[in-house]
Amino acid sequence: MAEAIHTPIAYLKGIGPEKAALLKKELNVATYWDLLNHFPFRYIDRSMVATCRSIPESDGHIQLEGYVDSLQELGAGRAKRLQCRFCDDTGSIQLIWFQGWRWIKPTLVPGKKFRIFGRPKLNGAFWSIAHPEISTADEQQVTGYQPIYPSTEKLSAKGLHSRGIEKMTKSILAKVAIDDLTDRLPEDLREKNKLVGYATAIRNIHTPNTEEDFVEAKRRFVFEELFLLQLEMLLRKGLRKRTEQGYTFTKTGKNLADLYHHKLPFDLTEAQKKVIREIHQDMKTGEPMNRLLQGDVGSGKTLVALITMLIAQGNGFQSALLAPTEILANQHFETISALLSDLPINVALLTGSVKRSLRKPILSGLQDGEINFLVGTHALLEDEVQFSNLGLVVIDEQHRFGVAQRAKMRGKSSLSPHVLVMTATPIPRTLAMTFYGDLDVSVIDELPPGRKPIKTMHRFESHRPQLYQFMQEQISLGRQIYIVYPLIAESETLDFKNLEDGFQTISEAFPLPKYQVSMVHGKLRPEEKDREMQRFVEGTTNIMVATTVIEVGVNVPNASVMVIESAQRFGLSQLHQLRGRVGRGADKSYCILMTDYELSKESKKRMDTMTETNDGFKIAEVDLKLRGPGDLMGTQQSGSLNLKIADLSKDQAMVIQAREDAIALYSSDPKLASPSRKNLRNLMVQLFKNKPQWDKIG
């Protein structure tokens, strides 16, 4: 009977090929097993019956028992509707149908007892329910906790709404011998974490009798999902170490020594030194390094990356640095070139803007080994970009890239090159475990000496005169100012400050010839953007009015003020990144968040968080709770997880526990070879059979 769990969903009564194809397309449900693993996202307590007088003022569903007192057709044509007065012993409520009421009306016999279920809405002094569920008193009633399932508009049109999915699921539970199925988690792991068994969990998550039933069932499946994910990453990491051969970099080289002792204008922080030691230790092993480098804005990640590239060069190998935007690639190229001036290192820049005539010598120099370091954008991924001996790949702002791009760069070397991925977006610990659990993690948790905390203030439109006065004072002191807007042109649907109007307003408030104002946005031609950026870098312009193109890549130590217009439009991570554009020099720096008075609760929380702390990791934790992991990490990363039931913003403690248990199990049995792990090993092979090399986990 257990084999029935893999029956195609088309064979379920009432489904057939057409609905089965739609279920596969919309929910990726193809078998009975898939549907049983399509979990409810909430439950409605159908055991409680309210009264017309005691309707709770909450945004939820209620049940009432009573009788139909009167019926009335209102309106005309398409606007026609059916209105019913529904009564019990305590009072009355209005029921309204805007559609399908011609089929419902004959069943609504005045004086007959009914049970209704729906979401009440207060219209003036009267309660009403639109399109309630309705059943007669002698019909079998829904009792206990009713599951509510995710569905889609196309499925609902075919009767596969939540109630339809609930009916299908109950039908499968009646057909399949759930108790005969092998539990996916080892018994010792279930006992340690006090988790209910699989059969109990699958029944109670779909047909719970009590709140405790579905709470414990969900807890079991959240742990299972996170544990299997962590175990997959550990197995993948172990597989890579066993099957991929890397380069051994034991030397550091003369150029690194010259840079460190003679050219650096400042000392490395202890955090940078610690991270460099971790990186070099990886590169000595002969196994390919796969390390994530986290560091807040301005913590010195680029210098760590450069030193890592010099280690590769000192061992006779080339390096590639991949950045998500041309602005950031240019910034890295200029920073690295400046630090390496007078050293015999050949650095090249390759982006989509590099003309064909200039690409040829770069491609040739890569292939014959003349170019040591190549900095660029997605252009580095192109097939024509071939290296002589690529030994290191550095990927900046890793969350902007998917796993495929990392693999593409890895394929440009005869052996697996060392890979260092970096992010200036601090990642909460639980997200780092989940998204980058197959990588070793280093954190630069210290800012270079001399960097002063940026004072952040939240101001409203009424404070604009004081803001302009403050800006004038800063300019008189020789400082420069950024003003960032969320939109380029005025939007009919979004009432936010826009760049073009802002530029005009600022130009009038800070007129020529006393003040110079420049404007930069993503729609400018590259040469125009570079010209305006350069004017600001050189100090020719006092104020740069821009969109978020300056979020990364611009380093102007003389800029001391960041004004963010319509700051409620930006996420916390983006606000923190923008704030990091100032505070790079010796002067006291400021970030001013401008908003309207009317703010949502979430927007108010973001403003308060920004004014309370400069700690990017604390900000990332708040951002995770407000927005969830998908927005924080980007769709390419978050989409790769396909979590069915776990919520990384709410289940952080479970992520940590699952990670610890997965590490303990893997450490004791890395090939899952012991008899007690046989079922788990078979499951892992089955779950990941479509992923390359999973047949080699043992």
N, C-alpha and C positions, 0 to 999 in steps of 0.2 A: 504493500500500500504506500510505502514511503516514496516509491518511484513516481507516484501520481503527482507529487509536488512540482515536477518539471513538465506537466502537461501543458501544451500550448493554450493560451487563454481563449482562443477561438472556439475550443470545444466546450467551454462553459455555456450552459443553457442561456439562450437569449443574446449571445455575443455574436458569433459568426465571423467570417473573414473581414467584413467591412469595419465593424467596430474594433476588431482585434488590431487591424492596421492602424486605426486612429489611436488606440491605446499605446501602441508601440511608438508612434510618432510624437504624441503629446506627453506621455509620462514614462516612456521607455519600459513599459510593462508588456512582456511577451508571454509569460508563463504564470501558472498559479503561484510559484515561488516569488516572482517579481511583485505580484499584487499583494501578497502577504507582507512583503517588505516595503509596501507603499503605506507609510504610517499616517495616522490622524495627526493634525497639528493642534487640535484643541478638542474639548469635550463640553457637552451641554448636560446639565443635571436635569433629567426628565422626571425625577422622583418627586419634585416639589410642585404643588399646585397653589397658585396665588389667587387672590380675589380682586375684583374690580376696584375695591376701595383701597387695597394695599399693594398697588403696583409699585415696585421699587424704582427709584430714580437712578437707574444704572443703565449702561449701554450694553444690555444683554437681552436674551430671550426669556419669555415667561410662558407658563401654561395656565389656562383658565378652564373651568368647567361651568357650564350654564346652558342657556337656551336662546334661540333666536326670537327676538321680540318683533322686529319689523324689517322689511326690505324696501329699498328705494333705488330706482334708476335715475341717475343725475347726468346732466350734460347732454351733448348731442354729437352725432357723427363719431369721429375717431376719439373725441374727448369724452365719450360716454363711459360711465363707470357705475359699479354697483356698490351701494352702501348698506350696511347691515347694523342694526342696533342689537348688541349682544349683552345679555344680562345674567347676573347671578343674584344671590340673596343680599349682596352688599351694594350693588349699583350696576352701572352699565359702561360699555366701551364701544367705540365704533370700529367696525371691520370694513375695509375698502378693497375692492378689486378693480384694477384698471385694465387688465387683460384676462382673457379666458373666463370671464364671469358668466357668459351664457351657458357654459357647461356646469358651472358651480351652482347657479341660481336654483335649478330644480331640486337640488339636494338640501337646500336651506329651508326646511319646513318649520314655520313658526311654532313655538312651543316645544319642539323636539330638543332633547338634551344632546349637547356636543362637547367635545374637548378641543380647544384651539391652542395653537402654539405659534409664537412669532415674536418679533421685536417691537415693543410699544414705543410710540412717539407722542410727545405732548404737544398738541396744537391748541395754543391758548390755554383754556382751563380744562380741555377734554383730551382724554387718551384715545389713540387710534392705533390699529395694527393693519398694515398693508399686506395683502396676499398671505394670510396666515395658513399654516397647516391646519386641517380640520378633519375630525373623525367623530363618528357617533359613539355614544357611551357604550354600546354593546360590541364595538370593534375592539380587536386586540390592541392595547395601548403600548406605545414605546415607554419603557420604564428604565430606571437606572441612568447611567451615563451614556449619552449618545455621541459616538465619534464623528468628528467633522474632518473630511478628507480634502486635500488639495485636488482641484480639478481645473478644467479650462473651459472657455466659452464654447469651443467646438465640441468637447465631450458632453457638456451640459445639454447642448442642442440635440444630442443623440440619447438623452436620458441617463448619461453617465456623470451626473452631478454627484455631490457627496452622498446623498441617499442611495443613488444607483450603485456607487462603489461599495458602500456599506453592505448592500444586499448581495453583491458579488462575493465580497470577502466572507460573509457568513456562509454562503453556499460552499465555498472552497473549504472552510473550516469543518463543515459537515461531511465533506467528501474525503479529506486527507487525514490519515492517521498521524497527527502531529506528534503524539507521544513516541512514535517509532523513529522519529528523525534524530540524527546524531546532533548532540549539542555542540555548537561551534566553539565554545570556550572550554578549556580544560577545567576539570572539577576543582583542582586545588586553587586555581585563579578565581573561580566563582565563590568558593568558600572564603578565601582571603578578603574579598571585597563585598561579601554578603549580597551576592547577586542571585536573583531567581533563575531557575532553569529556563532553557529555550522554550519548551512546550508551554510552560506557565506564562512566560513573557509574551509569546505570540498570541495566546488566547486573550490575555488581560489587556494588551494594548489595543485590541480590536473590539473586545466585548467585555469591558470592565463592569463589575458590579458595585465597586466602591472607588473612591478617589485614590486610596492606597494602591489598589490594583494597577491603575494606569501609571501612577507615579513610579512604582517599583519596576514596572515593565519598561517604561521609558528610560529609567536610570540604567537598567541592564543593557538596553540597545545603544544608548549613548556611549557607555563604556566600551562595548564591543566594537562599535564603529571606530572610535578613537584608538583603541588598542590595536586593532588590525591594521589601521593606517600607520601607526608608529612601528609596528613589527615589519610592515612592508618596507618602510624606509631603512630600517636597520638591516634587513636582508639585502636590499638593493645596495646599500653601502658596503656590506661584507662581500657581496658578489663582485662589486667593482674592484675592491681591493685584491680579490683572488684572481680575477680574470684580466684586469687592465694593468699593463706595465707602464710605468712612468719613468721620468728622467731623474737622475740623482744629481742634485746640486749641492756639493759639499763646500765649494769655494764661495767667497764673497766678491773678490776681484778688486783691482786697483782703482777703478773708477768710482766704486762705492766708497772706498776709503778716502779718496780725494774729495768727493762731495761731502762726506760726513765731517772730515777734519778741517777742510779749508774753505768750503763754499757755502755751507748752511749759515744763514745770518742769525740763527737762534738754535737753542738746544731742543732736542726731542723731549717730549713729556715722558714720564715713567710709563704711562699707558701705551704710548706709541712704541716704546722700547719693548714692552712686554709682548705686544702684538707681533712685532717684527721677529722676536725670538720664536714665537709659536709658528709663524709662517716658515721661517728658515728650518725649523725642526721638521716640519712636514716635507719640505723639499729635499731633505737629506735621506729620506727613507727609501726612495726608489719606487714608492707608490704615488700615483697622481694625487696631488693636493686638491681638495675641494673644500674651500673655506669661505665662510661668510664673514665679512668685516662690517660691523655696525659702528657708527659713530655719529654723534650729533653734528649739526651744522657748525662748521669751523673747527672741528676737532683734529683735523690734519690727516684725513684719510688719503688724499692725493699724494702726500709725501710718503706715506707708508707704501702706497702702490708703486711709486717711483723707485723706492729702495728695493722692493720685491723685483721689479723689472731689472734693476742693476745687478741683483743676485743672478738672475737668469743670464744676463749679458756677460757677467764674470765667469760663467760656466760655458760660454760660447753659444748661447741660444738667443733667439729673437723673442720679442714680446708684442702682444696686441692689446690695446685698451679700447674697449667698446663702450660708447656713450649713447644715450637715447636721443639726443638732439644735437644739431650742428653747433648751437651756442655753447653747450657744455663740452663738446668735442674740441671746439676752438679754444675754450678756456683751458682745458687740460693740456692741449698742445703748447699754448703760450707759456703756461706755468712750468711745464717740464722742460721746454726749450730754454727758458730763462735760467732755471736751476742748473742745467747741463752745459751752459755756455762755456767755451774753452775746454770742454772735455771731448774726447774723440768718440762721441756717440752720435749716430745719424738718426734723427727723428723725422718722421713724415706724417702728414695729415691726409686722410682720405674720407671725403664725405660725398653726398650726392651732388654738391655744387662744384666739385673739382672737375674741370673741363677734360675732355678726352685727351687732348694733347699733353696735359699735365699728368694724367693718370698713367700713361705708358711708362715713363721713367720710374714711377713709384712701383708699378707692378714688376718691372724688370729688376729694380733694386731689391725688392722682397725676395724674388726667386734666386738671385745670385748672392744674397746674404749681406749686401751693402747697407741696407736699412736695418737698424737694430730694433727700433721701436716704431710701431705703426699705431697711430691714434685715429679713431674715426667713429662713424655711425653704423647704421645697418649696412652701409656700403661694404663693410668688411666681410659680410656674410656671402657676398656674391662669389660664384664659382671661379671667376677669373682671378680672384685674390688668392694667390698661392705663395706659401712661405718656403724658404730654404730649410729652416730648422726651428719651427715654432715651439717654444718650450713653456710659455706662460701666456694665459689669457686672463685679462682683468676686465670684469664687466661692472660698469658703474650704474647705479640706480637699478639694481637687479629686478625690482618689481615691475619695471617697464618692459621687461623681456620675458618670454616664455622659455620652458625647458628646451624646446626645439632649437632655439637660437644658440643656447649653450652647447648643445650637442653638435650643431653645425660648425662652431668654432673648434670644438674638440676634434672634429674630423679633418682638420687642415694640418694635422701632424701625423707622422708615422707611428709614434707612440702617443699615449694620452698626455697632453700638456697639463701642467699645473693650472688650476683655475681658482682665481680669487674674485669673488663677487662682493660688491660693496653697496651699501645703501646709506644715504643721509637722512632717511626717514626712519627714526627709531622704531623698532618693532617690539611690541610686548613679548615677554618670554614665551607665553603660550602660543602666539602666532609663529614665532621663530621655530619652536618645536614642531609645529604642524606643517608649515609651508617649507621649511628648510631643515627638516629633521634628518635628511641624509647628508647634511653638510656639518663640518666642524664650525663652531662659532667663536669669533673674537670680537671683543667690544672695546672701543676707545671711550672710556668713561671719564675723560679729563680734558678740559680745554687748555690750550696753550697759555702760559703765563702772560698777563697784561691785558687779556680780553676781559672787558668789564661787562657785567650783566646789563642787558638792554632794558630800559624802563618802558613798560608797556602801559598805555592808558586807553580807556574806552570813552569816547566822546560822542555827543549827539549833534545834529545839524545846528542847533542853537549856539554851539560853541565855535562855529566856523570863524567868526572875527578873531577870537583869541588864538585859534589855530594859525591863521594867516600872520598874525603878529609874531607868534613864536617862530614860524618859518622865516620871517624877515630877520629876526634876531640871529637865528642859526646861520643864515646866508652871510650876514654882516660879520660873523666870526670866521667866515671862509669855508663853512660846511656846505655839503650838497644834500639834496633831498629826492627821494623816490615818492611818487604818488601812483598807486596801483588801482586799476579799475577792473571790474569783472566782465565788462562787455566793451566791444569796439564801437558799435553804433547803437542807437536807441532801439529798444525792443518794444513791440506792441504788447507783449505778454508779460514781460518782466520789468518791474518798476525799480531798476537799480541805476546807480550812477553810471554813465557810459563815457567811454574814453574821449570821443570827439567833442561832446559838450564840455567835458572836464578840461580838455586842453584849451578850449576857447575861454572858459571861465578863469583858469589859472593864468593864461596869457594876459587877460585883462587885469587881474589882481596883481600880477607881477610883470609890468610892461617893460618893453624895450625902451631905452638901451640899458637901463640899470640891471635888468634881469634877463637871463637867457633860459628859455624853456624848450625842451626837446620832447618828441613823442616817438614811442617804439611799440610796435605790436607785430603779431605773427604774420599779418598779411602784407607787410612791407617786403619789397625785394631784398634779397640778402645783402646786396651792396649798400642799400639805403639804411637797413637795420645796423649794419656794421659801422657805417659812417656816424649815425646818431649815437650808438654805443661808445664809439671812440671819442666823440666830442665830450661825452659825460666822463669817461675815464680820464681824459686829459684835463678836466676841470673847466672846459669852455662853457658848458651849460651848468646852471645852478640847480635846475629842477628837471627830473626825467619823469614824464607822464607815460605810463606803460600799462600793458596787460601783464599776465603772469609769465610772459617770456623771460622776465628777469628773475623768475623763481629760482632757477639754478644757473650757474655759469658766469655770473657777473661779480667781479671782485673789485670794489672801489673803496679802499680804506677811508677816503675822505667823506664818504656818504654817512651821515649820522642820524638821519630821520627817515623813517618809513611810514608813510600815510597810506592806509588801506581803506578805500572807499567802499561803501556797502559791504562791510566786513562780514555781515551775516550770510553773505552769498558764498563764502569760502569755508571749506572744511578745516578742522583744527590742524591737521598735518600741513596743509597748504599755507595757512596763516603762519605757522611756525617756520616753514621754509622761507617765506617772504621776509619775516622778521630777521632771519639769518643773513640777509643781504647787507644789513648795517651792523655796526659793532665790530668792524674788522680793523679799525685803527685804534689809536690811543685815546680818542675823544669819547666823552660820554654820549651814548646813542639812545634813540627813542623810537618806539613804534606806537603809532596812534591809530586806533580802530574806530572808524566813523560809521555810525549806523543811525537809522530812524529810531524813534521812541518805541514803536510797536515791534517787539521781538518775540519770537516763539520761545517756549521754555528751553528748547535745545540750543537755539541761538544765544540765549542769555547764558547758558552753561558754557558755551564756547568762549564767549567774551570774558567771563569770570575766570576761566581756566588760563587764558592767555595773560591776563593781568596778574594772576597769582604766581605763576611759575615760568621759568625759562628752561626747565628740565624737559628735554624732548621725550624721554621715556615716560615720564608722568603724563605728558600731553598725549602720547600714543595710547596709554591705558584708558584715558578718558574717551579718546576718539574711538577706540574699539567698542566701548560700551554704548556710545551714541550712534555709531554708524554701522557697526558690524564688520566682519573681516573682509567681505567682498569689496566694499568701497575703499577700505584701507589698503588692501594689497593689490588691487587692480584685477580686472576680469581674467587676464591670462593666467594669473596665479590662482585666484580663488576658484575659477571654473574648473581647474584641474583636480580639485578635491572631490566634488560631487557628493558632499555630505548629505545624507538623507534625514538625519534626526538630530545630530549634535549641533550645537550653536556655540561657536568659539568665543563669542562675547559673553555668554552666560555660563558655559561649562568649563571655565578655566581651571578649576580645581581638578576636574575629571581629566583634563588634558595632561596635567602634571602627573596624576596618579597612573594614567594609562602609559605614559612615557616611562615612568620608573619601573612599572611591571614588565613592559616590553623589553627594556634593557636587561632586567634581571633574568628573564626567561632566555633571551638571546645569548647573554653572557654564559649561561650554564649549558646551553645547547644550540650553538649557532646554526646548525644544519637541521634542527628540529628532528633529530634522528632517533631519540628515545621512544620506546613504545607508547608512553603516555602522551607524546606529542604527535603521534601518527595522524590523528584526525585533523589537528591544526595544520600540519604540514600539507596534507591533501587539500585542505581548504585554501591555503595560500597559493598552491599551484593552480587550483581551479579558478580562484578569484583573479589571478594575474596571468592566466594562460595566454592572453592576447598581447601581453607585454614582452618585449624581446628578452631572451635569456632567462626567463623565469624557470625553465626546466633545469637550470643549473644551480638552484638554491641548495641542493644536496648532493 
